[in-house]
Amino acid sequence: MKRLIFTITICLAASFGFAQSTPADSAQNTTDTTTHKKHVKVKLGFGDDVTQVNINNDEPDTTYHAHKAPGFSFGVTFSRIDLGFATLIDNGSFTLSDKNKFLSYRQWKTSNFGFDVLQFGYRFNSAFKIYVSGGFDWTHIRLRNDITIQRNAPVLTYVQDSIHFSKNRFSSTYLRIPLSFYYRSHEDDRGNYFRLVAGPEIGILLNGRVKQISEENGKQKFNDDYHFAKLRKGVFVRMGYGIMGLYAKYYFNDMFENSPDQKGLRNFSFGLTFGF
């Protein structure tokens, strides 16, 4: 996961850097041989809003700078990439109750990561559109204590271990399905604009996992649902300028189900988002 996050961050940074180059810079690096290349634009779906890939095209990309007409769109995407922190809220408090102390975690190493891969939507005008999308979302809780969350237990249960874990991560993976209401401002002189996206989101549990690393046992992974909510419901907001911005997500239902001691324990995530 660290390698995936690092690779995506580097690619996005590189893309942002190329996006800032001026037409003059492009012209300076263009040779006469490029006139013999065939320019191809591939659309990964239908409609004006779908992802487009330009092949052998040295001209400035105006895909996102056109005033788009109303209409439907559907296609493959790799966007709304969230990279941030996850925080547990225990009945309205950021401090865990006595019943949940075993879930004490390292805040700066407890993360949220996700992205969308499909979307279907309708654009009303150049400033406003609505779309539903589908993607994946991970929450990684880095536990402080040397414990092991138990599989196939009637409620969320743990055992205290006699060995020390250099890593003790408790994770969930969800299929996320957000409904987005999207607004963008007018473009500035550089072709960028402010964006605000908000709406409800549901998540369908795909997997729960405990990953531990210790000198005695090496690396170990255990999969189970660990009483994570099968269906979670929440809201999100994203805002930013250009390809980069901030996001926040809050889920209304409890993180765990059929486990009375964890009643009222919920998930709040925030951080950076890339590729609106």
Backbone as CSV, one residue per row, in Angstrom:
resi,resn,N_x,N_y,N_z,CA_x,CA_y,CA_z,C_x,C_y,C_z
1,MET,0.826,-1.197,0.000,0.000,0.000,0.000,0.868,1.257,0.000
2,LYS,1.981,1.253,0.784,2.861,2.414,0.804,3.441,2.676,-0.580
3,ARG,3.846,1.589,-1.274,4.405,1.771,-2.608,3.373,2.325,-3.565
4,LEU,2.107,1.847,-3.461,1.041,2.340,-4.328,0.799,3.815,-4.091
5,ILE,0.704,4.219,-2.812,0.460,5.622,-2.479,1.621,6.488,-2.963
6,PHE,2.869,6.017,-2.755,4.037,6.790,-3.187,4.059,6.963,-4.699
7,THR,3.759,5.885,-5.431,3.763,5.950,-6.896,2.711,6.919,-7.407
8,ILE,1.502,6.856,-6.859,0.425,7.749,-7.286,0.785,9.200,-7.000
9,THR,1.365,9.447,-5.826,1.740,10.821,-5.468,2.777,11.381,-6.432
10,ILE,3.785,10.571,-6.784,4.817,11.021,-7.715,4.218,11.298,-9.086
11,CYS,3.338,10.401,-9.555,2.714,10.593,-10.871,1.867,11.852,-10.923
12,LEU,1.125,12.099,-9.842,0.283,13.292,-9.802,1.141,14.548,-9.762
13,ALA,2.217,14.517,-9.004,3.104,15.675,-8.941,3.725,15.958,-10.304
14,ALA,4.112,14.884,-11.000,4.693,15.057,-12.329,3.671,15.613,-13.306
15,SER,2.435,15.081,-13.230,1.370,15.565,-14.115,1.081,17.028,-13.865
16,PHE,1.073,17.430,-12.588,0.809,18.823,-12.251,1.923,19.719,-12.778
17,GLY,3.162,19.219,-12.702,4.277,20.007,-13.199,4.202,20.197,-14.693
18,PHE,3.862,19.156,-15.465,3.729,19.281,-16.904,2.579,20.191,-17.270
19,ALA,1.528,20.157,-16.435,0.356,20.990,-16.737,0.679,22.458,-16.629
20,GLN,1.731,22.820,-15.862,2.079,24.225,-15.702,2.968,24.755,-16.820
21,SER,3.462,23.882,-17.709,4.319,24.347,-18.792,3.529,25.183,-19.764
22,THR,4.156,26.172,-20.334,3.477,27.100,-21.225,3.551,26.605,-22.646
23,PRO,2.667,27.108,-23.546,2.732,26.724,-24.943,4.090,27.011,-25.551
24,ALA,4.762,28.097,-25.103,6.075,28.428,-25.646,7.078,27.330,-25.327
25,ASP,6.995,26.786,-24.095,7.893,25.704,-23.730,7.654,24.493,-24.593
26,SER,6.374,24.199,-24.869,6.049,23.053,-25.700,6.576,23.236,-27.101
27,ALA,6.438,24.462,-27.617,6.883,24.726,-28.974,8.397,24.600,-29.082
28,GLN,9.106,24.994,-27.998,10.551,24.944,-28.021,11.051,23.511,-28.090
29,ASN,10.307,22.571,-27.482,10.727,21.186,-27.444,10.186,20.376,-28.601
30,THR,9.421,20.970,-29.490,8.814,20.256,-30.595,9.741,20.274,-31.802
31,THR,9.939,19.124,-32.422,10.754,19.024,-33.627,9.868,18.849,-34.825
32,ASP,10.491,19.008,-36.016,9.730,18.882,-37.253,9.177,17.486,-37.449
33,THR,9.783,16.507,-36.795,9.330,15.139,-36.999,7.944,14.919,-36.416
34,THR,7.518,15.773,-35.450,6.212,15.582,-34.843,5.093,15.838,-35.837
35,THR,5.353,16.565,-36.909,4.312,16.834,-37.898,3.906,15.570,-38.642
36,HIS,4.737,14.533,-38.545,4.429,13.293,-39.226,3.676,12.315,-38.333
37,LYS,3.512,12.676,-37.066,2.808,11.789,-36.150,1.301,11.958,-36.296
38,LYS,0.611,10.876,-36.130,-0.842,10.914,-36.191,-1.388,11.198,-34.805
39,HIS,-2.156,12.279,-34.713,-2.745,12.642,-33.432,-4.019,11.838,-33.202
40,VAL,-4.082,11.150,-32.062,-5.226,10.302,-31.740,-5.762,10.683,-30.367
41,LYS,-7.055,10.837,-30.244,-7.696,11.114,-28.966,-8.640,9.953,-28.644
42,VAL,-8.361,9.251,-27.548,-9.138,8.084,-27.144,-10.044,8.471,-25.978
43,LYS,-11.342,8.231,-26.110,-12.308,8.513,-25.050,-12.654,7.204,-24.339
44,LEU,-12.531,7.209,-23.006,-12.792,6.019,-22.211,-14.249,6.011,-21.755
45,GLY,-15.168,6.071,-22.728,-16.595,6.105,-22.445,-17.282,7.005,-23.439
46,PHE,-18.495,7.485,-23.075,-19.200,8.407,-23.962,-19.588,9.657,-23.190
47,GLY,-19.704,10.775,-23.924,-20.040,12.048,-23.306,-18.820,12.949,-23.201
48,ASP,-19.056,14.248,-22.975,-17.973,15.223,-22.937,-17.122,15.134,-21.674
49,ASP,-17.679,14.560,-20.592,-16.976,14.583,-19.314,-16.102,13.364,-19.061
50,VAL,-16.057,12.400,-19.969,-15.281,11.194,-19.714,-13.794,11.469,-19.908
51,THR,-12.979,10.601,-19.333,-11.529,10.730,-19.460,-11.110,10.545,-20.909
52,GLN,-10.184,11.419,-21.363,-9.662,11.341,-22.723,-8.146,11.244,-22.675
53,VAL,-7.607,10.381,-23.535,-6.167,10.185,-23.620,-5.688,10.682,-24.970
54,ASN,-4.769,11.646,-24.967,-4.208,12.186,-26.201,-2.901,11.473,-26.539
55,ILE,-2.830,10.913,-27.732,-1.652,10.187,-28.190,-0.966,10.979,-29.294
56,ASN,0.356,11.209,-29.137,1.145,11.964,-30.115,0.565,13.353,-30.364
57,ASN,0.090,13.985,-29.318,-0.487,15.328,-29.442,0.341,16.295,-28.619
58,ASP,1.090,17.167,-29.297,1.952,18.122,-28.605,1.264,19.455,-28.357
59,GLU,0.016,19.593,-28.809,-0.709,20.840,-28.594,-1.234,20.888,-27.174
60,PRO,-1.420,22.088,-26.627,-1.960,22.184,-25.267,-3.309,21.488,-25.169
61,ASP,-3.510,20.726,-24.084,-4.756,19.987,-23.883,-5.849,20.941,-23.404
62,THR,-6.901,21.057,-24.183,-8.006,21.963,-23.825,-9.237,21.187,-23.384
63,THR,-9.054,19.916,-23.053,-10.193,19.068,-22.700,-11.011,19.668,-21.567
64,TYR,-10.338,20.208,-20.542,-11.027,20.688,-19.358,-11.273,22.189,-19.374
65,HIS,-10.917,22.835,-20.488,-11.086,24.278,-20.538,-12.246,24.710,-21.443
66,ALA,-12.893,23.752,-22.081,-14.016,24.084,-22.949,-15.279,24.278,-22.118
67,HIS,-16.160,25.148,-22.598,-17.462,25.299,-21.944,-18.365,24.195,-22.477
68,LYS,-18.567,23.179,-21.657,-19.225,21.963,-22.122,-20.735,22.127,-22.151
69,ALA,-21.328,21.483,-23.132,-22.780,21.536,-23.299,-23.443,20.519,-22.380
70,PRO,-24.723,20.705,-22.080,-25.441,19.737,-21.249,-25.450,18.359,-21.901
71,GLY,-25.513,17.317,-21.062,-25.586,15.969,-21.591,-25.094,14.935,-20.602
72,PHE,-25.405,13.652,-20.931,-24.990,12.530,-20.106,-23.584,12.073,-20.481
73,SER,-22.930,11.410,-19.536,-21.629,10.808,-19.799,-21.470,9.580,-18.917
74,PHE,-20.711,8.616,-19.435,-20.413,7.401,-18.675,-19.070,6.876,-19.134
75,GLY,-18.231,6.448,-18.193,-16.950,5.912,-18.613,-16.046,5.533,-17.463
76,VAL,-14.857,5.066,-17.843,-13.802,4.700,-16.902,-13.072,5.962,-16.472
77,THR,-12.663,6.006,-15.224,-11.930,7.163,-14.717,-10.912,6.710,-13.681
78,PHE,-9.986,7.555,-13.344,-9.095,7.359,-12.201,-8.952,8.725,-11.555
79,SER,-9.879,9.011,-10.676,-9.987,10.372,-10.156,-10.496,10.358,-8.719
80,ARG,-10.585,11.572,-8.160,-11.001,11.748,-6.761,-10.180,10.816,-5.862
81,ILE,-8.856,10.972,-5.980,-7.912,10.160,-5.229,-7.711,10.816,-3.860
82,ASP,-8.189,10.165,-2.812,-8.115,10.694,-1.452,-6.931,10.076,-0.721
83,LEU,-6.164,10.917,-0.066,-5.022,10.466,0.712,-4.976,11.300,1.984
84,GLY,-5.340,10.679,3.117,-5.436,11.477,4.329,-5.391,10.644,5.591
85,PHE,-5.930,11.215,6.662,-5.923,10.593,7.974,-7.327,10.126,8.342
86,ALA,-7.383,9.057,9.116,-8.644,8.553,9.657,-8.656,8.777,11.171
87,THR,-9.799,9.190,11.687,-9.947,9.483,13.108,-11.183,8.774,13.645
88,LEU,-11.057,8.152,14.809,-12.199,7.502,15.456,-12.872,8.503,16.393
89,ILE,-14.186,8.573,16.295,-14.985,9.437,17.163,-15.882,8.557,18.011
90,ASP,-15.678,8.606,19.318,-16.378,7.732,20.252,-17.510,8.508,20.922
91,ASN,-18.727,8.319,20.405,-19.908,9.020,20.939,-19.674,10.519,21.047
92,GLY,-19.144,11.087,19.970,-18.925,12.523,19.890,-17.609,13.013,20.431
93,SER,-16.781,12.125,20.960,-15.518,12.523,21.561,-14.349,11.921,20.768
94,PHE,-13.246,12.692,20.682,-12.039,12.180,20.045,-11.229,11.297,21.000
95,THR,-11.654,11.213,22.257,-11.013,10.350,23.245,-11.789,9.044,23.361
96,LEU,-11.095,7.930,23.238,-11.762,6.636,23.295,-12.223,6.324,24.720
97,SER,-13.410,5.743,24.830,-13.940,5.334,26.131,-13.171,4.121,26.639
98,ASP,-13.394,3.762,27.900,-12.683,2.628,28.507,-12.920,1.338,27.733
99,LYS,-14.137,1.150,27.229,-14.445,-0.080,26.497,-13.713,-0.170,25.173
100,ASN,-13.276,0.986,24.666,-12.604,1.003,23.368,-11.124,1.359,23.455
101,LYS,-10.569,1.371,24.670,-9.160,1.721,24.839,-8.246,0.764,24.072
102,PHE,-8.675,-0.481,23.888,-7.825,-1.441,23.175,-7.599,-1.029,21.724
103,LEU,-8.455,-0.119,21.198,-8.297,0.385,19.837,-7.443,1.652,19.778
104,SER,-6.742,1.958,20.862,-5.859,3.130,20.867,-4.905,3.041,19.688
105,TYR,-4.757,4.148,18.956,-4.040,4.110,17.681,-3.094,5.293,17.537
106,ARG,-2.162,5.151,16.596,-1.211,6.204,16.279,-1.837,7.103,15.211
107,GLN,-2.186,8.322,15.605,-2.944,9.217,14.731,-2.236,9.478,13.411
108,TRP,-0.931,9.728,13.452,-0.203,10.108,12.241,0.090,8.921,11.336
109,LYS,-0.216,7.705,11.794,-0.029,6.522,10.961,-1.350,5.794,10.695
110,THR,-2.444,6.435,11.060,-3.766,5.882,10.780,-4.339,6.632,9.587
111,SER,-4.527,5.929,8.482,-4.738,6.607,7.201,-6.014,6.159,6.498
112,ASN,-6.401,6.998,5.539,-7.512,6.716,4.632,-7.017,6.926,3.204
113,PHE,-7.351,5.995,2.333,-6.938,6.082,0.936,-8.060,5.532,0.069
114,GLY,-8.355,6.220,-1.042,-9.412,5.742,-1.932,-9.381,6.459,-3.264
115,PHE,-10.110,5.906,-4.240,-10.215,6.516,-5.563,-11.417,5.926,-6.289
116,ASP,-11.867,6.634,-7.335,-12.986,6.188,-8.164,-12.480,5.609,-9.472
117,VAL,-13.214,4.618,-10.002,-12.818,3.980,-11.262,-13.905,4.050,-12.336
118,LEU,-15.156,4.325,-11.955,-16.260,4.455,-12.903,-17.128,5.635,-12.500
119,GLN,-17.772,6.273,-13.487,-18.724,7.321,-13.145,-19.772,7.477,-14.241
120,PHE,-20.967,7.867,-13.801,-22.080,8.153,-14.706,-22.727,9.434,-14.223
121,GLY,-22.917,10.400,-15.131,-23.460,11.666,-14.677,-24.136,12.469,-15.763
122,TYR,-24.649,13.615,-15.334,-25.313,14.551,-16.256,-24.816,15.957,-15.964
123,ARG,-24.380,16.654,-17.019,-23.939,18.040,-16.899,-25.081,18.969,-17.291
124,PHE,-25.404,19.918,-16.410,-26.459,20.882,-16.687,-25.932,22.082,-17.477
125,ASN,-24.718,22.514,-17.148,-24.069,23.617,-17.853,-22.575,23.548,-17.552
126,SER,-21.826,24.570,-17.956,-20.376,24.529,-17.767,-19.966,24.587,-16.299
127,ALA,-20.881,25.006,-15.422,-20.530,25.186,-14.015,-21.037,24.081,-13.107
128,PHE,-22.076,23.355,-13.498,-22.709,22.426,-12.560,-23.020,21.096,-13.229
129,LYS,-22.729,20.007,-12.493,-23.093,18.671,-12.950,-23.348,17.783,-11.740
130,ILE,-23.964,16.638,-11.971,-24.236,15.662,-10.930,-23.840,14.294,-11.473
131,TYR,-23.221,13.464,-10.638,-22.807,12.152,-11.108,-22.713,11.171,-9.936
132,VAL,-22.898,9.904,-10.257,-22.685,8.812,-9.313,-21.471,8.035,-9.791
133,SER,-20.625,7.635,-8.870,-19.391,6.947,-9.245,-19.173,5.735,-8.346
134,GLY,-18.204,4.937,-8.719,-17.857,3.749,-7.952,-16.359,3.616,-7.828
135,GLY,-15.893,3.216,-6.654,-14.462,3.065,-6.443,-14.177,2.261,-5.192
136,PHE,-12.989,2.442,-4.649,-12.543,1.668,-3.490,-12.022,2.613,-2.408
137,ASP,-12.150,2.164,-1.153,-11.766,3.007,-0.023,-11.190,2.126,1.083
138,TRP,-9.994,2.496,1.564,-9.322,1.747,2.623,-9.153,2.633,3.849
139,THR,-9.355,2.047,5.041,-9.038,2.691,6.303,-8.068,1.795,7.057
140,HIS,-6.889,2.337,7.413,-5.851,1.578,8.102,-5.645,2.168,9.489
141,ILE,-6.005,1.413,10.525,-5.832,1.845,11.907,-4.542,1.232,12.448
142,ARG,-3.580,2.075,12.803,-2.290,1.597,13.329,-2.404,1.504,14.849
143,LEU,-2.582,0.301,15.361,-2.807,0.090,16.789,-1.525,0.293,17.591
144,ARG,-1.671,0.879,18.793,-0.541,1.088,19.684,-0.220,-0.165,20.501
145,ASN,-1.246,-0.907,20.890,-1.082,-2.004,21.833,-0.707,-3.310,21.130
146,ASP,-0.033,-4.167,21.853,0.343,-5.493,21.342,-0.810,-6.461,21.573
147,ILE,-1.818,-6.320,20.727,-3.015,-7.157,20.822,-3.307,-7.760,19.451
148,THR,-4.155,-8.777,19.459,-4.622,-9.378,18.215,-6.144,-9.398,18.223
149,ILE,-6.752,-8.719,17.271,-8.207,-8.753,17.120,-8.590,-10.152,16.635
150,GLN,-9.582,-10.750,17.275,-9.932,-12.143,17.009,-10.897,-12.299,15.838
151,ARG,-10.665,-13.339,15.050,-11.561,-13.681,13.943,-12.712,-14.548,14.444
152,ASN,-13.835,-14.459,13.710,-14.994,-15.326,13.956,-15.481,-15.256,15.401
153,ALA,-15.352,-14.107,16.033,-15.816,-13.927,17.403,-17.240,-13.380,17.392
154,PRO,-18.056,-13.679,18.414,-19.437,-13.193,18.445,-19.543,-11.668,18.533
155,VAL,-18.554,-11.020,19.145,-18.457,-9.559,19.176,-16.993,-9.204,18.905
156,LEU,-16.714,-7.906,18.714,-15.331,-7.494,18.483,-14.511,-7.799,19.734
157,THR,-13.551,-8.712,19.591,-12.801,-9.242,20.727,-11.311,-9.238,20.409
158,TYR,-10.491,-9.106,21.440,-9.046,-9.125,21.256,-8.397,-9.958,22.356
159,VAL,-7.138,-10.343,22.115,-6.319,-10.983,23.142,-5.031,-10.186,23.278
160,GLN,-4.525,-10.097,24.519,-3.257,-9.421,24.774,-2.110,-10.374,24.446
161,ASP,-1.166,-9.907,23.629,-0.043,-10.756,23.233,1.172,-10.499,24.109
162,SER,2.002,-11.519,24.213,3.228,-11.403,25.016,4.412,-10.942,24.184
163,ILE,4.231,-10.782,22.884,5.311,-10.331,22.008,5.006,-8.901,21.554
164,HIS,6.071,-8.228,21.063,5.903,-6.848,20.596,5.793,-6.828,19.077
165,PHE,4.812,-6.059,18.579,4.618,-5.912,17.140,5.210,-4.575,16.686
166,SER,6.115,-4.641,15.719,6.619,-3.398,15.139,5.558,-2.747,14.262
167,LYS,4.635,-3.555,13.768,3.455,-3.040,13.055,2.253,-3.875,13.456
168,ASN,1.169,-3.189,13.807,-0.074,-3.870,14.161,-1.210,-3.051,13.553
169,ARG,-1.615,-3.426,12.339,-2.560,-2.618,11.567,-3.899,-3.336,11.427
170,PHE,-4.957,-2.604,11.703,-6.333,-3.104,11.652,-7.050,-2.330,10.548
171,SER,-7.469,-3.030,9.468,-7.906,-2.333,8.257,-9.276,-2.815,7.780
172,SER,-9.919,-1.940,7.014,-11.164,-2.288,6.323,-11.080,-1.812,4.883
173,THR,-11.713,-2.559,3.986,-11.778,-2.214,2.570,-13.237,-2.149,2.158
174,TYR,-13.628,-1.040,1.534,-15.012,-0.847,1.121,-15.091,-0.516,-0.368
175,LEU,-16.165,-0.966,-0.988,-16.576,-0.444,-2.287,-17.368,0.823,-2.006
176,ARG,-16.906,1.962,-2.515,-17.587,3.218,-2.225,-18.402,3.672,-3.427
177,ILE,-19.599,4.209,-3.136,-20.504,4.681,-4.188,-21.016,6.059,-3.777
178,PRO,-20.319,7.121,-4.167,-20.767,8.474,-3.828,-21.675,9.073,-4.899
179,LEU,-22.602,9.908,-4.467,-23.420,10.728,-5.357,-22.911,12.154,-5.218
180,SER,-22.366,12.716,-6.292,-21.649,13.987,-6.215,-22.413,15.118,-6.884
181,PHE,-22.480,16.246,-6.196,-22.996,17.489,-6.749,-21.793,18.409,-6.944
182,TYR,-21.520,18.727,-8.188,-20.256,19.363,-8.577,-20.498,20.790,-9.060
183,TYR,-19.701,21.720,-8.525,-19.754,23.118,-8.979,-18.332,23.580,-9.273
184,ARG,-18.160,24.332,-10.365,-16.874,24.939,-10.691,-17.067,26.403,-11.051
185,SER,-16.064,27.205,-10.693,-16.112,28.638,-10.976,-15.632,28.905,-12.397
186,HIS,-15.585,30.184,-12.771,-15.011,30.565,-14.060,-13.498,30.363,-14.035
187,GLU,-12.932,30.119,-15.181,-11.489,29.911,-15.286,-10.731,31.215,-15.076
188,ASP,-9.534,31.072,-14.528,-8.663,32.237,-14.429,-7.765,32.299,-15.668
189,ASP,-6.770,33.183,-15.644,-5.904,33.369,-16.803,-5.070,32.139,-17.126
190,ARG,-4.875,31.265,-16.141,-4.061,30.072,-16.350,-4.914,28.858,-16.716
191,GLY,-6.217,29.054,-16.813,-7.096,27.947,-17.176,-7.526,27.085,-16.010
192,ASN,-7.241,27.504,-14.778,-7.648,26.765,-13.588,-8.888,27.403,-12.968
193,TYR,-9.544,26.670,-12.089,-10.752,27.185,-11.455,-10.985,26.491,-10.127
194,PHE,-11.795,27.123,-9.291,-12.164,26.568,-7.994,-13.277,25.540,-8.182
195,ARG,-13.206,24.429,-7.421,-14.234,23.388,-7.509,-14.727,23.026,-6.121
196,LEU,-16.004,22.753,-6.047,-16.632,22.300,-4.814,-17.521,21.112,-5.150
197,VAL,-17.279,19.993,-4.467,-18.035,18.762,-4.696,-18.501,18.241,-3.341
198,ALA,-19.783,17.881,-3.234,-20.311,17.363,-1.972,-21.478,16.438,-2.258
199,GLY,-21.793,15.582,-1.280,-22.926,14.693,-1.451,-22.881,13.516,-0.487
200,PRO,-23.847,12.608,-0.597,-23.872,11.408,0.240,-23.022,10.290,-0.358
201,GLU,-22.635,9.358,0.492,-21.842,8.210,0.037,-22.233,6.976,0.829
202,ILE,-22.354,5.852,0.135,-22.540,4.569,0.816,-21.325,3.693,0.536
203,GLY,-21.049,2.774,1.441,-19.935,1.854,1.276,-20.367,0.437,1.564
204,ILE,-19.889,-0.497,0.771,-20.187,-1.917,0.938,-18.897,-2.622,1.342
205,LEU,-18.911,-3.301,2.486,-17.710,-3.935,3.013,-17.226,-5.048,2.088
206,LEU,-15.943,-4.986,1.744,-15.312,-6.035,0.948,-14.451,-6.949,1.806
207,ASN,-13.777,-6.375,2.815,-12.867,-7.194,3.600,-12.384,-6.442,4.827
208,GLY,-12.055,-7.179,5.858,-11.358,-6.662,7.021,-10.046,-7.421,7.151
209,ARG,-9.040,-6.770,7.737,-7.729,-7.438,7.809,-6.939,-6.951,9.009
210,VAL,-6.210,-7.880,9.628,-5.196,-7.569,10.629,-3.841,-7.932,10.030
211,LYS,-2.916,-6.980,10.035,-1.558,-7.217,9.538,-0.580,-6.907,10.661
212,GLN,0.247,-7.902,10.990,1.185,-7.753,12.085,2.603,-8.123,11.646
213,ILE,3.578,-7.411,12.217,4.979,-7.730,11.980,5.678,-7.785,13.336
214,SER,6.374,-8.905,13.594,7.118,-9.078,14.833,8.372,-9.903,14.554
215,GLU,9.351,-9.821,15.460,10.568,-10.616,15.295,10.275,-12.100,15.449
216,GLU,9.337,-12.436,16.322,9.042,-13.843,16.598,8.289,-14.517,15.448
217,ASN,7.301,-13.832,14.875,6.432,-14.453,13.876,6.588,-13.896,12.468
218,GLY,7.436,-12.873,12.305,7.587,-12.273,10.989,6.340,-11.505,10.595
219,LYS,6.004,-11.548,9.314,4.821,-10.848,8.803,3.639,-11.810,8.748
220,GLN,2.505,-11.385,9.309,1.294,-12.204,9.321,0.092,-11.363,8.905
221,LYS,-0.843,-11.987,8.176,-2.082,-11.335,7.755,-3.262,-12.243,8.065
222,PHE,-4.313,-11.667,8.637,-5.522,-12.413,8.978,-6.726,-11.667,8.420
223,ASN,-7.556,-12.360,7.651,-8.734,-11.751,7.028,-10.020,-12.211,7.699
224,ASP,-10.932,-11.274,7.882,-12.249,-11.553,8.453,-13.072,-10.282,8.302
225,ASP,-14.372,-10.352,8.590,-15.140,-9.100,8.539,-14.973,-8.278,9.810
226,TYR,-14.514,-8.921,10.909,-14.208,-8.240,12.171,-15.333,-7.312,12.626
227,HIS,-16.535,-7.659,12.282,-17.722,-6.897,12.688,-17.754,-5.476,12.125
228,PHE,-16.940,-5.187,11.116,-17.091,-3.909,10.428,-18.498,-3.834,9.821
229,ALA,-19.073,-2.639,9.796,-20.420,-2.467,9.249,-20.465,-2.938,7.803
230,LYS,-21.432,-3.798,7.487,-21.558,-4.309,6.118,-21.918,-3.187,5.146
231,LEU,-22.708,-2.240,5.616,-23.114,-1.092,4.802,-22.909,0.170,5.631
232,ARG,-22.081,1.076,5.147,-21.885,2.316,5.877,-22.430,3.482,5.059
233,LYS,-22.909,4.493,5.768,-23.566,5.636,5.135,-22.975,6.925,5.697
234,GLY,-22.647,7.827,4.779,-22.033,9.072,5.226,-22.157,10.185,4.211
235,VAL,-21.420,11.251,4.449,-21.383,12.399,3.550,-19.927,12.794,3.343
236,PHE,-19.669,13.516,2.265,-18.316,13.957,1.963,-18.358,15.356,1.366
237,VAL,-17.212,16.028,1.389,-17.051,17.311,0.712,-15.622,17.377,0.201
238,ARG,-15.468,17.891,-1.012,-14.146,18.127,-1.600,-14.137,19.545,-2.161
239,MET,-13.032,20.241,-1.970,-12.889,21.573,-2.545,-11.425,21.801,-2.891
240,GLY,-11.211,22.541,-3.964,-9.836,22.777,-4.347,-9.713,23.636,-5.576
241,TYR,-8.460,23.840,-5.965,-8.125,24.686,-7.102,-7.175,23.896,-7.982
242,GLY,-7.468,23.831,-9.291,-6.658,23.012,-10.177,-6.955,21.541,-9.948
243,ILE,-5.907,20.701,-9.945,-6.121,19.267,-9.771,-6.063,18.844,-8.312
244,MET,-5.758,19.750,-7.398,-5.498,19.388,-6.009,-6.450,20.113,-5.076
245,GLY,-6.833,19.441,-3.965,-7.722,20.076,-3.013,-7.727,19.344,-1.683
246,LEU,-8.743,19.637,-0.872,-8.937,19.021,0.433,-10.247,18.262,0.450
247,TYR,-10.316,17.228,1.303,-11.560,16.465,1.423,-11.814,16.129,2.886
248,ALA,-13.075,15.834,3.179,-13.468,15.344,4.499,-14.652,14.405,4.311
249,LYS,-14.694,13.328,5.108,-15.780,12.355,5.047,-16.182,11.954,6.463
250,TYR,-17.490,11.852,6.675,-17.997,11.431,7.972,-19.103,10.406,7.755
251,TYR,-19.055,9.321,8.537,-20.057,8.253,8.396,-20.990,8.260,9.597
252,PHE,-22.289,8.225,9.298,-23.306,8.372,10.334,-23.505,7.109,11.152
253,ASN,-23.341,5.949,10.530,-23.559,4.725,11.293,-22.257,4.261,11.951
254,ASP,-22.372,3.364,12.922,-21.218,2.903,13.682,-20.239,2.133,12.795
255,MET,-18.960,2.174,13.157,-17.937,1.433,12.418,-18.167,-0.071,12.512
256,PHE,-18.654,-0.525,13.682,-18.830,-1.950,13.924,-20.295,-2.254,14.224
257,GLU,-20.736,-3.429,13.844,-22.109,-3.846,14.093,-22.124,-5.148,14.894
258,ASN,-23.247,-5.385,15.570,-23.407,-6.588,16.408,-22.302,-6.696,17.453
259,SER,-21.872,-5.539,17.941,-20.849,-5.480,18.983,-21.199,-4.319,19.908
260,PRO,-22.008,-4.575,20.951,-22.583,-3.499,21.776,-21.571,-2.527,22.380
261,ASP,-20.388,-2.998,22.764,-19.415,-2.111,23.406,-18.899,-1.031,22.449
262,GLN,-19.034,-1.265,21.153,-18.554,-0.288,20.166,-19.681,0.594,19.629
263,LYS,-20.827,0.568,20.264,-21.935,1.408,19.839,-21.545,2.884,19.968
264,GLY,-21.751,3.651,18.898,-21.411,5.074,18.898,-20.006,5.374,18.421
265,LEU,-19.230,4.347,18.052,-17.876,4.557,17.551,-17.937,4.751,16.035
266,ARG,-17.506,5.911,15.566,-17.673,6.263,14.155,-16.354,6.741,13.534
267,ASN,-16.385,6.879,12.216,-15.172,7.168,11.442,-15.275,8.533,10.775
268,PHE,-14.229,9.337,10.950,-14.106,10.624,10.280,-12.740,10.667,9.595
269,SER,-12.719,11.050,8.307,-11.466,11.081,7.549,-11.304,12.450,6.879
270,PHE,-10.058,12.867,6.709,-9.787,14.148,6.053,-8.371,14.108,5.485
271,GLY,-8.121,14.967,4.468,-6.786,15.006,3.901,-6.770,15.679,2.548
272,LEU,-5.857,15.247,1.685,-5.700,15.790,0.347,-6.459,14.950,-0.665
273,THR,-6.967,15.606,-1.685,-7.618,14.907,-2.782,-7.040,15.414,-4.104
274,PHE,-6.922,14.510,-5.082,-6.327,14.832,-6.357,-7.264,14.406,-7.488
275,GLY,-7.297,15.194,-8.556,-8.039,14.799,-9.745,-9.540,14.817,-9.552
276,PHE,-10.136,16.015,-9.545,-11.569,16.147,-9.349,-12.345,15.514,-10.515
